[in-house]
Amino acid sequence: MSLISYKKMQTLLFYDIETSGLNPAFDQVLTFACIRTDLSLNEIGREDIVIRLRDDIVPSPGAFLTHRLDAQILETGISEYHAALKIHSLLNTPQTISIGYNSLGFDDEFLRFLFYRNLLDPYTHQFANGCRRMDMLPVTLIYYLFCPQALSWPVIDTGKSTMKLEHLSLQNKFKTSGRAHEAMSDVESVVGLATAFSKYSEIWSYVQGFFDKNADLKRMNSLKNSKLSKAYGMDLALMISVSFGSDCNYMAPVVYVGGSVPYKNQSLWIRLDKEGMFDQIDETLGVYDLITIRKKPGDQFFILPVLDRFWEKLSPTSRTVCIRNLDFIKQNMSGFDKTVGFHRNFEYAQVPDIDLDADLYQSGFFSFQDKKEIAIFHKTEEKKRYQITQSFQSNRVRMLAQRILVRNFNEKPECVPEFHTHLERLLGIDPEKSIKGYKEDVKLTCAKALEELRKIEAEAIQSFEPSQKDLLRWLKSYIQNQSAFFADAV
C-alpha cells in the first residue's frame, strides 16, 4: 500500500521507545520502533530509528542494563533533531491512532518533551487531523478482569499475576524478532496483544471508547445512575489502573469530587478502599490527609459504573472498607467538603530556576509569535540558522533553537553561554547548581551516575552475564570521559 493511499484512511501505529533514563524532560529517546497497520491489524509498514546519545546526556546505569544498548548500536544512530522530525511526522500522519504499552504513563511524555525541545508541536498527535492515542496496558487489565479467555495469563513466583509485557509475550508465544526491551520486539508483542483482543470485537470496540474524550466524559456523567451512587448521593465509580496492584485486582472504588479549578481538564477522584484514610488531619490546613487521583478525559485511568457484575470483582475486604468510608463521609460532610475544596483549588508550585528543557508545562503553549519564529528556524538552511536565532524575540524559542544547534549541528557550546553553563553543571560537584526539572527533580550528573555504578558493582556484578559486565565497563569509561569533558568546560 502506498504512503498516499494509507494517509486517507485510519491506521494504527504501534510503537515503543527505549531511553537513556526515566526522566522525560532530561533523558533522551534512544530508539523508536513502530509498526503501522490497518484497523484489521494487517501490517502496512514499519520503522526502526536509532538516535545518537547526545553529549549532554549522562546515561543512567539502570536504564542501560535493562535495554542493553551500547556504543556500537548508538553510533549508528541519527541526530536527535532529525529523529524528532521523523517521529513527529509518523505520529501526526492524518488519521493515526498511536498505541503503546504503558505509553500514556511513560512513552508519550518522553515524546512530548522530545518534540518540545526540538521546536515541534508537542500535542498535535493527540487530537489534530483525526489523530489520537491508545494505551494497551489498561486495555489488557480490562481483558484480564472481564474476558480472561482472551489470553493465557502469567503468574510470577509469588503467585501473583503480572502485567509485564515480556511475561505476557512469552506466555502467549507472540512472534517477535528479538529479546524483551528491544523496541521493535516490544512493538511486535503489543501487536500480538491487539490481535488476541480484537477477536472479541464487542469488548475491543468498547475499550476504544475509553480513549475518546467525548465518550469518556459521557460515561463519567452517567455514574450517578448506579444504585450505590443514588444511595449515597455521590458519583461513585470503579477505577481500573495497574498502579493499584494485583492484590486488589488492579481495581478500586472511587468517588468523584469535582473538577480542578486551575486545571480545567482534570477531574479529581478519591480512592475509598483504604483503611484509616480519615485518621490523619493536616493540623495547619484542617483537612484530611487524602491523596487525590487526577484524571484527564481519555487517559489511562479507566472508569466503570458501580454495577453488580463489576462490584463483585472487588475483594470482600475492599467492598466492606468502601462502605465504611462512605458512611464516614456522609456523617462528616463538613470536613470532607473542606478537604475537597483544598484539592480542587490546589496549584502546583512554580519552579523559579527551572531548566529550559523541562519548561514545557510551566511556561505553557507556544504563542502565535513563537510559532512564526519556530517556522522560520525549521525552514532556514543549516549554516544560517545560528544567525537567524539572534533576531528571535522569544527568549524561549531562541535558546531552544540554539540548544538544537549545539546538540545536533556542531555549533560550539561557548557560542551559546547559557548552554555552556548547562554543561558545567553536569559534573555534579556542587549540589546547589543542580539542573532543575518541573517536578523539582534534577538532571542526572556524572558524579551521581558514577556513584550508581559503584553501588551496582559492589552489590550485583557477580551475578551479571559477560555482556552486562562489558556494558558496565563501557558505561564507566564513557561517564569518566564525560566528566573530563565537562571539567574542561568549567
C-alpha positions in Angstrom: 0.0 0.0 0.0 1.4 3.4 -0.9 2.1 6.2 1.5 -0.5 8.4 -0.2 -3.3 5.8 0.0 -2.9 5.0 3.7 -2.9 8.7 4.6 -6.5 8.8 3.5 -7.7 6.1 6.0 -7.5 5.5 9.7 -4.5 3.4 10.7 -3.0 2.1 14.0 0.6 3.0 14.8 2.0 0.6 17.4 5.2 2.0 18.8 7.8 1.6 21.6 10.8 3.6 22.8 14.0 2.9 24.8 15.5 5.8 26.7 18.7 6.9 28.5 16.8 7.1 31.8 13.5 7.7 33.4 13.2 11.5 33.4 11.1 12.6 30.4 12.3 16.2 30.5 16.0 15.4 30.8 16.6 11.9 29.4 16.7 11.1 25.8 14.8 8.7 23.5 17.5 6.4 22.0 15.4 4.0 19.9 11.9 4.3 18.4 10.3 1.4 16.6 6.8 1.3 15.1 4.5 -0.9 13.0 1.7 0.7 11.1 -1.4 -1.5 10.5 -4.9 -1.0 9.1 -7.8 -1.4 11.5 -7.9 -5.2 10.8 -4.2 -5.3 12.1 -2.7 -6.0 8.6 0.8 -4.6 8.5 1.4 -1.6 6.2 4.9 -0.8 7.2 7.5 -0.5 10.0 10.3 1.9 11.1 13.2 1.3 13.4 15.0 4.5 14.4 18.3 4.7 16.4 19.3 8.0 17.9 22.9 9.1 18.8 23.4 9.7 22.5 23.8 13.5 23.0 26.9 14.8 24.6 24.9 16.5 27.4 23.1 13.3 28.4 24.7 11.3 31.3 23.5 7.7 30.7 21.5 6.1 33.6 23.2 2.8 34.5 19.9 1.2 35.5 18.3 2.0 32.1 21.2 0.8 30.1 21.4 -2.5 32.0 17.7 -3.0 31.1 17.7 -2.3 27.4 21.4 -3.1 26.9 22.0 -0.5 24.2 25.7 0.2 23.8 28.2 2.4 21.9 28.2 0.0 18.9 24.5 0.4 18.4 24.1 4.1 19.3 27.0 5.2 17.0 24.8 4.1 14.0 22.1 6.5 15.0 20.9 9.8 13.6 20.8 13.1 15.4 18.0 13.7 17.9 16.7 16.7 15.8 16.3 14.6 12.6 14.8 11.7 14.6 12.3 14.1 16.2 11.2 15.4 12.8 10.7 11.8 11.6 8.9 10.5 14.7 6.7 13.6 14.8 5.7 13.0 11.1 4.9 9.4 11.8 2.6 10.1 14.8 1.0 13.1 13.0 0.1 11.3 9.8 -3.6 12.1 9.4 -6.0 9.5 10.9 -3.3 7.9 13.0 -4.1 6.2 16.3 -0.8 5.8 18.1 -0.6 2.8 20.5 1.9 1.6 23.0 2.1 -0.4 26.2 2.0 2.0 29.2 2.5 4.6 26.6 0.3 7.2 28.3 2.2 6.6 31.6 5.7 6.8 30.1 6.4 6.9 26.3 4.0 9.6 25.4 5.5 12.1 27.8 9.0 11.4 26.6 7.9 12.1 23.0 6.1 15.3 24.2 9.4 16.6 25.6 11.4 15.4 22.6 9.1 17.4 20.3 9.1 20.4 22.6 12.9 20.8 22.9 13.2 20.3 19.1 10.6 23.1 18.4 7.8 20.8 17.2 4.2 20.8 18.5 4.1 18.5 21.5 0.4 17.8 21.4 -1.0 17.6 17.8 -0.6 13.8 17.7 -3.3 13.7 20.4 -6.1 15.5 18.6 -5.3 17.1 15.2 -6.1 15.7 11.7 -8.0 12.7 13.1 -5.1 11.6 15.3 -5.5 10.2 18.8 -3.9 7.8 21.3 -4.5 4.5 22.9 -2.6 2.5 25.6 -2.7 -1.3 25.6 -1.8 -1.6 29.3 -5.2 -0.6 30.8 -6.9 -2.4 27.9 -5.1 -5.6 29.0 -6.4 -5.1 32.5 -10.0 -5.0 31.2 -9.5 -8.3 29.4 -7.8 -9.8 32.4 -10.8 -8.9 34.6 -13.7 -9.4 32.2 -12.5 -11.5 29.3 -9.9 -13.8 30.8 -10.2 -16.3 27.9 -8.5 -13.9 25.6 -5.0 -14.7 26.9 -3.0 -17.1 28.9 -2.2 -15.1 32.0 1.3 -15.3 33.5 1.9 -15.7 37.2 5.2 -14.8 38.9 7.0 -16.8 41.7 5.0 -15.1 44.4 1.8 -16.5 42.9 0.6 -13.0 41.8 -0.4 -12.1 38.3 1.9 -9.9 36.3 1.2 -7.4 33.5 4.7 -7.1 32.3 4.8 -7.2 28.5 7.7 -9.6 28.4 5.9 -12.1 30.5 2.7 -11.8 28.5 4.6 -12.2 25.3 6.5 -15.3 26.5 3.4 -16.9 28.0 1.4 -16.5 24.8 4.2 -17.2 22.4 3.9 -14.0 20.4 6.2 -13.9 17.4 8.9 -11.4 17.9 12.2 -10.6 16.2 14.4 -10.0 19.3 14.5 -10.0 23.1 12.4 -8.1 25.5 13.2 -4.4 25.9 14.3 -4.1 22.2 11.9 -1.6 20.9 10.8 -3.5 17.7 10.4 -6.7 19.7 8.2 -5.0 22.2 6.1 -3.4 19.4 5.6 -6.9 17.9 4.4 -8.1 21.3 1.9 -5.2 21.5 0.5 -6.1 18.1 0.2 -9.7 19.3 -1.9 -8.4 22.2 -4.1 -6.4 20.0 -4.6 -9.3 17.6 -5.7 -11.6 20.5 -8.0 -8.9 22.0 -9.6 -7.9 18.7 -11.1 -11.4 18.3 -13.6 -10.3 21.0 -14.9 -7.5 18.9 -17.6 -6.2 21.3 -15.1 -5.6 24.1 -12.4 -4.4 21.6 -14.8 -1.7 20.4 -15.9 -0.8 24.0 -12.3 -0.3 25.3 -11.5 2.1 22.5 -14.2 4.4 23.9 -12.0 5.0 27.0 -9.6 6.9 24.8 -12.2 9.1 23.1 -12.5 12.2 25.3 -16.2 12.8 24.5 -17.1 9.1 25.0 -15.1 9.0 28.3 -16.8 12.2 29.6 -20.3 10.8 28.7 -19.5 7.6 30.6 -18.4 9.6 33.7 -21.5 11.8 33.5 -23.7 8.7 33.8 -22.2 7.4 37.0 -24.9 8.9 39.2 -27.4 6.4 37.8 -25.9 3.4 39.8 -27.8 2.2 42.9 -24.8 2.9 45.2 -24.4 6.4 43.8 -28.1 7.1 44.4 -27.9 5.7 47.9 -25.1 8.0 49.0 -25.8 11.0 46.8 -22.4 10.9 45.3 -20.9 10.0 41.9 -19.2 6.6 42.7 -17.2 4.5 40.2 -14.7 1.7 39.9 -11.4 2.8 38.6 -9.0 0.4 36.7 -5.3 1.1 37.0 -2.1 -1.0 37.0 -0.9 1.3 39.8 -3.4 -0.3 42.2 -1.6 -3.6 42.0 -2.6 -7.3 41.7 -3.7 -7.6 45.3 -6.8 -5.7 44.6 -7.3 -6.9 41.1 -6.0 -3.6 39.7 -9.3 -2.1 40.6 -10.5 0.3 43.3 -13.8 2.1 44.3 -13.5 5.8 43.9 -15.7 8.9 44.4 -15.7 11.9 42.0 -15.2 15.1 44.0 -15.3 17.7 41.2 -13.0 19.3 38.6 -9.8 21.1 39.3 -10.3 24.9 39.4 -6.9 25.9 38.0 -6.5 22.9 35.6 -9.8 22.7 33.7 -9.1 19.3 32.0 -8.6 17.5 35.3 -11.3 15.7 37.3 -10.5 14.6 40.9 -11.2 11.3 42.5 -10.6 9.8 45.9 -10.0 6.1 46.5 -12.4 4.6 49.0 -10.9 1.1 49.9 -8.1 2.3 52.2 -8.3 1.5 55.9 -7.8 4.5 58.2 -7.9 7.1 55.3 -9.6 9.6 57.6 -7.3 9.0 60.6 -4.8 11.8 59.7 -5.7 15.5 59.7 -3.3 18.2 58.5 -3.2 20.4 61.6 -2.2 23.6 59.6 -4.9 23.3 57.0 -7.6 21.4 59.0 -8.2 19.0 56.2 -8.0 15.2 56.0 -4.7 13.9 54.7 -6.0 12.3 51.5 -4.4 11.8 48.1 -6.5 12.6 45.0 -6.2 10.9 41.7 -6.2 13.4 38.9 -7.8 12.1 35.7 -8.0 13.7 32.2 -10.6 12.7 29.7 -9.3 9.8 27.5 -6.3 9.0 29.7 -5.1 5.7 31.2 -7.4 5.7 34.2 -10.5 3.7 33.2 -13.8 4.5 34.9 -16.6 1.9 35.2 -20.0 2.3 36.8 -20.7 0.5 40.1 -22.8 -2.2 38.5 -23.2 -5.6 40.3 -21.1 -7.5 37.8 -18.2 -5.0 38.2 -18.6 -4.6 42.0 -18.2 -8.3 42.5 -14.7 -8.2 41.1 -13.6 -6.3 44.2 -12.4 -8.3 47.1 -14.8 -8.6 50.1 -12.4 -6.5 52.2 -12.4 -3.7 49.6 -16.2 -3.6 49.5 -16.5 -3.6 53.3 -13.9 -0.8 53.7 -15.5 1.2 50.9 -19.0 1.2 52.5 -17.4 2.1 55.9 -15.6 5.1 54.4 -18.8 6.2 52.6 -20.7 6.1 55.8 -18.0 8.2 57.5 -18.1 10.8 54.7 -21.9 11.0 54.9 -21.6 11.7 58.7 -18.7 14.2 58.4 -19.6 16.1 55.2 -18.3 19.4 56.5 -14.7 18.2 57.0 -14.8 16.2 53.8 -16.1 19.2 51.8 -13.3 21.3 53.2 -10.8 18.7 52.1 -12.3 18.5 48.6 -12.2 22.3 48.3 -8.5 22.3 49.2 -7.7 19.7 46.5 -9.9 21.4 43.8 -8.1 24.7 44.3 -4.6 23.2 44.6 -1.9 24.6 42.2 1.5 23.1 41.6 4.3 25.3 42.9 6.3 27.2 40.3 9.9 26.2 40.0 11.8 29.6 39.8 15.0 28.2 38.3 13.5 25.5 36.1 15.8 24.4 33.2 14.7 25.3 29.7 14.4 21.6 28.7 11.8 21.0 31.4 9.8 24.2 30.9 7.1 22.7 28.7 4.2 22.9 31.3 5.2 25.8 33.4 5.5 28.3 30.5 2.6 26.8 28.6 1.9 26.7 24.9 4.0 28.5 22.3 2.4 31.8 21.3 1.4 32.7 17.8 4.6 34.8 17.5 6.7 31.9 18.9 5.3 29.6 16.2 6.2 32.1 13.5 9.8 32.2 14.7 9.8 28.4 15.0 8.7 28.0 11.4 11.5 30.4 10.3 14.1 28.3 12.2 13.0 25.0 10.6 12.9 26.5 7.1 16.3 28.2 7.3 19.3 26.4 5.8 21.6 24.9 8.4 24.6 27.3 8.0 22.4 30.4 8.6 20.4 29.1 11.5 22.5 30.4 14.3 22.5 33.9 12.8 18.7 33.9 12.4 18.2 32.9 16.0 19.9 36.1 17.1 16.9 38.0 15.8 14.2 36.0 17.6 12.1 38.0 20.1 11.1 34.9 22.2 13.8 34.0 24.7 12.5 30.5 25.0 12.4 29.9 21.2 15.9 31.5 20.7 17.5 29.4 23.5 15.8 26.1 22.5 16.9 26.8 18.9 20.5 27.4 20.0 20.5 24.2 22.1 19.4 22.3 19.0 22.3 23.7 17.1 24.8 22.8 19.7 23.4 19.3 20.2 22.9 18.3 16.6 24.8 20.6 14.3 28.2 21.0 15.9 27.7 24.6 17.0 30.3 25.3 19.7 29.0 25.4 23.2 31.0 28.5 24.0 29.0 30.4 21.4 25.9 29.7 23.5 26.8 30.9 27.0 23.6 29.6 28.5 24.2 26.1 27.3 27.9 26.3 28.2 26.8 26.8 31.8 24.4 23.9 31.5 27.4 21.6 30.6 29.4 22.8 33.5 26.6 21.9 35.9 26.5 18.3 34.6 29.7 17.5 36.6 27.6 17.4 39.7 30.3 18.7 42.1 28.1 21.4 43.5 24.5 20.3 44.5 23.5 24.0 44.6 24.0 24.1 40.8 21.7 21.2 40.0 19.7 21.4 36.8 16.1 21.6 38.0 13.0 19.9 36.4 9.3 20.7 36.5 8.8 18.3 39.5 11.7 19.9 41.3 13.7 16.9 40.3 17.2 17.2 38.9 19.1 16.1 35.8 21.5 13.1 36.3 25.1 14.2 36.7 28.4 12.4 36.2 29.0 12.3 39.9 25.6 10.7 40.6 25.9 8.2 37.7 29.4 7.1 38.9 28.0 6.6 42.4 25.3 4.4 41.0 27.8 2.4 39.0 29.9 1.8 42.2 26.9 0.6 44.0 25.9 -1.8 41.2 29.5 -3.2 41.0 29.5 -3.8 44.8 26.1 -5.4 45.0 25.3 -7.3 41.8 28.2 -7.6 39.4 28.9 -11.3 40.4 25.5 -12.3 39.0 25.9 -10.5 35.7 26.4 -12.1 32.3 29.6 -11.3 30.3 27.7 -8.9 28.1 26.4 -6.9 31.1 29.9 -6.7 32.5 31.1 -5.4 29.2 28.3 -2.8 29.2 29.2 -1.7 32.8 32.8 -1.2 31.7 31.7 0.9 28.7 29.4 3.0 30.9 32.1 3.7 33.4 34.6 4.7 30.7 32.0 6.8 28.9 30.9 8.7 32.0 34.5 9.3 33.2 35.3 10.8 29.8 32.2 13.0 30.1 33.5 14.2 33.5 36.8 15.2 31.9 35.0 16.9 29.1 32.7 18.9 31.4 35.6 19.8 33.7 37.4 21.3 30.7 34.3 23.4 30.1 34.5 25.0 33.6 
